[in-house]
Amino acid sequence: MVLYMKETFYVYILASQRRGTLYIGVTTDLTKRVYEHKNGLVDGFTNKYGVHRLVYYEIARDAEIALSRERQMKKWNRVWKLKLIEEHNPEWADLYESLMR
């Protein structure tokens, strides 16, 4: 008998600073992925532009939903992205610390 383990997917936004450069991604292990971004273990955009602060994330029940949401958010204009972050995290706090609790 094979047991199916349902994974959790996260769509997340990183920022370089309050209202700074933004990055949107998807992962199944948010704590690990943000750690990788923070410690320069991910080559590319986030490392190049210092985008290491987790300012928003949401949970999706499957990969298709998460990837669809990521694509949707990436198409948004900047004002919509800032509004989403500020509605949920008005202080632009780094949410990574809350994941560690």
Buried (B, 14 or more C-beta within 10 A) or exposed (E): EEEEEEEEBBBBBBBBEEEBBBBBBBBEEBEEBBBBBBEEEBEEEBBEBBBBBBBBBBEBEEEEEBBBBBEEBEEEEEEEBBEBBBEEBEEBEBBBEEBEE
